[in-house]
Structures are given as C-alpha cells and as structure tokens.
C-alpha cells in the first residue's frame, strides 16, 4: 500500500481519517508516532501535537513480549491483528481494543498503520441503545397510565366538592372528610403531573453549563446547612450550549439531591461527605445513533454508600427508589430533560463513589 502525496488526494485522505470513529496511528520503523487522527487523540486522551514523535510504547504500556508482534511487523513487514488487547494508558487506566497493524510505504520509508477499535465504546453504544429503548417504552407507558389516572381523579375531586357544598355548615364533622378527599386528590394529581415530566416545551437560550452547576451547588449547600463539601472541578474553556436553563437546573438538582440524601442517610453530611461537579469536553460521541463532534460532559460524583445493586439497572425508571420515602421520579425526570436536549445520562456506582455523567451536545438541533 502506498500513501499518495498528491495535492488532490492528501486533503481527501486527511478528511476521511479525521472523521473516522476508529483510532488511527501511523508509526515509523522505530514505532514513533508520525500521525494520529482525532479519534486516536480521544482514545489516548492526548493531543496529536504531544503524540507526534513519541514512541508508542510510552503511550500504550505493555510488556516487551506483548509488543513482540508489533516489532516484528516493523522489521519484517508482517501485518497482524489482535482481538481484545488490553492496553494501559499513562494515567494507569486500561482500555480494551481490537488492534490491527498493516505495513505501508510512504515514499522510501516503511511505516506501520495501526488501527485501534475501542471495544468499550461499542459496548457503551449498545448499552446506550438498550437504555434509550427501555426508557422510551417506560416513559410512554407511564404517560399513558398517568393520563388514565388524571381523568377519574378529576371526577373524584368534583364529587367531593359537590358533597361538601350539599352538607354545608350543618354537618361540619363530615365536611372534614370531604376536605381530606380533595386534599389527597390534589396531592395525587401533582404526583401524576411529575410523572408526566416537564410540562412546557424546551425554551432554548445560549448558556454556560457552569451557571447551572453553580446554582445547584448553592442550593445543595443551603439545604445541607453549610455542612456539605462541594467540589468544583471545571473546564473553563467549555463553549456555551443551547438549552433550557431552568429545566437543566432541575435535572442536575434532582441528581444532586439524590446524592445529598444518600450522604445524609449514611451520616456523612458534615462528616466527610462530598459532592463533586466536574465538567469536560467529550469529542466524537455517538448519542442515539447521531455522532456529535463535541459534547459537554458533566459529572456529579458523591462519595456515599453507592446505589443498591438490586436497583442499579432500573434507577432511571419511574417509581424506582432506594429510599422508602422516595417517589422514584427524580432521576426519571432528569433523564427526560436531558433527552429533550439530545443528550444522555449514565451512572456508575460502587461504595464510596457514585458518578452520574450527563452528556449534552454542543451542536444539538433537537426541539
């Protein structure tokens, strides 16, 4: 294979490489990096400028024996493929990839074309598709049920009010019962309205996500009486996104309150309990089958006891709660709001670290 260097083909080849979701590296015979496409920058969490000239073995750590096939490919021009290769990044984290190495010729110089297909990304997309489908089915079911409940509730309220007017002042002791009926019907109606999710369309304006997190952080600190440690780990370079500020505040607040309640239940408020708001740019992320060039990644992390394993896979479904007094609607509403913004929420939880990650596209055109 020859890499063409004509002025007509280089821009097209670069355009194709820069839009691939597969990480692509070009190495010289000493296994130093000559080129890295944006997907490789994302996978290796390092800019191409810093990668160029760096030996691959410094970026992806493995034993010399494990890199043997790569060295042989460089020496003898032998292509190879390795499935489910586990590689270690400089920060100590591990990634699992399908690794393909192909010898290529660039002029008189022999090079290696390395393709890295991140398996965790494929698994994440499959998990996301299943999650979105389950949430859509659940949301449609709950909305249908909620509408069916609201109709008889209106009839019960009306009948109770008519009965109260018929009783008048002569039977005030019985009127107390009708007041209870009306009050309970109104409480159920409010619960049903919450089940239906946001009651108004998304009002999009340009906003900085930190305006959302700062308001939520202030509310949580006030609710905890100043005894909660709130950590801000922000990326100040984040661009603005178009979204409904009030709805996003409600979504993030629902997650933050769940974290606060978990910490309070474990006796950690004022005793080492901590909630962290972290923001980063996430490049090249697929959500709902659409590839976004840049996505805002907002993480809400607490060091509480974690989510009970028996409900971990169902926490975004309505009426699922880890607390006896909980309604189980907070996370379902948060997911609904984020979905209206073209995004997604994921959760990873273990004792000592529960992380909710909100992905909000900067380039969303959802209405």
N, C-alpha and C positions, 0 to 999 in steps of 0.2 A: 504493500500500500504506500502511495506517495502523497504527501501533503502538498497540494498545489499552492503556489505562492503568487499567482497572477492577481492583478488588482481587481479583476472581475469576480474571482472566486473567494478570496480571503474574507471580504465583508460578509458574504452569504454564509460561509462556514462558521465564522465567528457568531453570526446572528443565530444560527441553529444551535451551536454549543451553549450560548448564553441563555437559551430558553428551554434547554433540556432539564428535566427533573432529576436525571441521573448525574451524579458527580463524576466529572471527567478531569483527569490529570495527565499531563504529558511530562515524561521523565527522560533525562539523558542517561547515558550508559552508567554513570556513577549514581543513578537513582535520585538525582537532584531534580526538583520540580521546575519545569520550564513554563508551564501554563496550568491554570486552574480556572474552571468555569464558575459562575455564581453558585451553582448547586454544590460544588466542592467547597466553596467558601462557607456556605451554610452548614454543611456536614461537619467540617473541621473547625467551625467557629473561629476562623482566622481569615483576614483579608488576603486577596491574591498578592498584594504588594509585599506582605510579610512572608507569604509562602514561596515566592519566586527565589530560586537558588538554594532553598532549604532541602536537605536530604529527607526523603520520605520517611526514613526510619526514625527521624526526630519528631515527626508529626503524628505518625501512627506507630505506636510502640508494639513490637512483637519480639520474640526471641530470634536469634540469627537463624536457627533451624527452621522456624516458621516462615522466614523470608527467603528460604533457600530457592524456592521455585521462581521467585522474582529475580534473584541474582542470576539464575540460570537463563531466564528469559533475556536478561540484558546481555549476557555473554554469548549465548548461542542462538538468539532469535527464536526462542520457543514460546509460543502462546500457551496460556493455561487459564483455567477457571477454577475458582474455589468457592464452594457454596457455604453459606452461614459462617463465614470467617468472623471471628471476634477480634476487634482491634481496640487498642486503648489510646485515648486522646491524652494530650499533655496534662489536662486537669484531673486525670485519673478516671474519668468516666469511660464507659465501654460502649461500643456500637457493634451491631451485628450486620454484616453486609454480604451480598454476593459480589465477589471480586473477579473481574475479567481483565487479563493483561494481553495486549496484542502488540507485537513488534511492528514498528512503522519506520519509514525512511523519510527524513526531512533533508532534502538535498543529499549531501555526502554523509550526513550524520544519522546513525541509527538511534532510534528513540523507542520508548515504550508508551503506549496509550493505555491508561488504567481507568477502568470504569468501576464505580462503587455504587451499587444499588442498595440503599439503606432499607433493611427489612423492617425495622421498627416503624418507618414511615408508611410502608404498605400495610402493616398491621394496624397502624393508627387510622389510616383511611378506611379500612374495613370496619374497624370498631366504630368510627365516626358514622359511617353509613348505617350500621345497625342501630346505633344510638338515635340518630335522627329519625329513622323509620319508626322505632319504638315510641319515641316522644311524640311524633306526629299522630300516630294511632291513638296513643293515650290522651293527647290533647283533644282530638276530635271526639273521643268517647266521653271525656269529662264535660266538654262543652255541650254535647247533646244531652247528657244527663242533667247538667245544670239548668238548661232551658226547660226541660221537663219538670224539674223541681220548682222553678220560679212560678209557673202557672198556678198550681194548687196553693202555693204559699200566698199568692195574691187573694185567692178565694177565701182562705182561712182568715187572713187579716180583715178582709171586708166583713165576713160573717161575725167575727169577734167585735168589730166596731159597731155593727148594727145591734148586736145583742146588748152591748154596753149602753147604747142610746135607748133601747127599749126598757132596760132595767131602771135607768135614771137614778135619782137620788134615793128612791125607796129601798133599793136593795144594794146599798153601797158595799156590803160584805162580799156579794157575788161580783160586783164590778171590779174588785181587786183581782179576781181570777181572769177576767177578760183583759185587764191590763197586762197580766203576765203572759197571756197568749199573744197579744200584739207585740210585746217586747221581744219574746222568743222568735216570733216570725220575722221580725226586723233583723234580729241577730243572724238567723239562718239566711236571710236574703243578702246580708252583707258578706257572709261566708261564700255564698254562691257567686256573688259578683267577683270575689277574689279568685275563685276557681276559674272564672272566665278569662282572667288575665287583664292586661291593660285595656281600659275601656275607651281610649281615644287613639286616633292614628298617631304614627310617629311624627313628631314635629322636629325636623332636621335643621340644625344650625351648625356652624363651624365651632368646634370646641376642643380644648386640650384635655386629655384624659385625666391630667393631674388636678384639674378643677373638680372633677368627680371624686377622685380618691381623697382629696383634702377635705371636702365636705363630709364624706363618710367617716374619715378618721376623726374629725372633730366631734361628730355625733356619737361615735363609739366611746371616745374619751369622756364625753359628758355623761353618757349612760353608765360608765364604769366608775364614775365619781373621781376621775383622775388617777385611778389605781391600775390602769392598763398601760402597758408599754406598747406603743405603736411605732413601728419602724418604717421609715420611708426609704426605699431603695429605687430611686427614679432614674430614668434615662432622660436627661434634659433636652436631648436632640430630637425627641419624638415630634413628628409633624402633627398638625391638627387633623381631626377626622370629623365627618358629618354625622351627627347623631342627636338624639333627643336627650338633653342633659338630665331632665327630671326622671325620665324612665331609667336611664343608666345609673343614676344615683340610687334609685330604688333597688335595682338589680344587685349592685355592689353592696348596698346596705343590708339586703337580705342575707347575702353570704357572710358579711362581716358580723351581723348579729348572731348567726348560727355559730360562728367561731367564738364570739364573746360568751354565748350561753354554754358552749362546751367547756370553755375555760372556767366559767363560774361554777358549773356543775362539778368540776374536778377540784374546786377550791384553789385555782391557780390565779384568779384575779387578785392582784396585789401581792402575789407570791411566785413571781417568775413567769406569769402568763404573758404571752407576746403575740401580737398580730403584725405581720409584715405586708406592706403593699409594694410590689415590685413591678416595674414597667420596662419593657424591652421592645425592640423592633424584631419581628419574625419575618424573614424573607421567604418567598416562594412556598406558600402554604395553600393546600387544597382544602376547601370547605364546601361541603355539599356538591361536590363534582366540579367546582369552579376554582381554578388556580389564581391566587392573588399574589401579585408581585411583592407587596408589603402589607404586613398585618401588625396591628398593635397587640402585644401580649401583656396582659395584666394578670399578675398572680396575687392571690390573697392567701397568706400562709399563717397557720397558727401552730403553736407547739403544745396543743391539748392532747387529750387521750385518744383521738382518732375516731373514725366512723365505725360503728359496729359492723363486723364483716357480713352479717346476715342481711343487711340492707344496703351495702355498699354499691351494688349494681342497680339499685332502684331509687336512689336518692332524688333523682330529678323527676320522678313520677309524682303526681298529686297524691296527697294523703299519706305519704310515706315519711315518717319522722322517727328520730332516735330518742325523742323525749315524750313522756306520757302526756304532757300538756300541749305538745306541739300540734299544729294543724297540718303540717306537711305540705304547705303551699309555697313557702318562701323560695325554695330552690326551683320549683316548677315555674313560678312567675319570673325568676331571674333568667332561666333558660329561654322562656318565651320572649322576654325583652331582647336578649342577645340575638336570638334567631331573627327577630324583626329587623335587626341591624346587619343581617347577613353573616352573623358570627356563630360561635360555638363555645360551650363551657365544658371543660374536662376536670376530673377530680382524681387525685392520687392521695391515698390516706394510709397512714400507719401510726401506731402510738408515738407521740412526740412530734409528728409532722403531718398536717393535713394541708394539701395545696389545691386550691381551686384556680384553674387557669382559664381566663376569658380571652378569646381571640376575636378581635374586632377589625375587619378590613378597613384600610385607609381608602381603598378605591371602590367601596361598595356603592351600588346603584339601586339597592333594594328600596322599595317604597312600602 
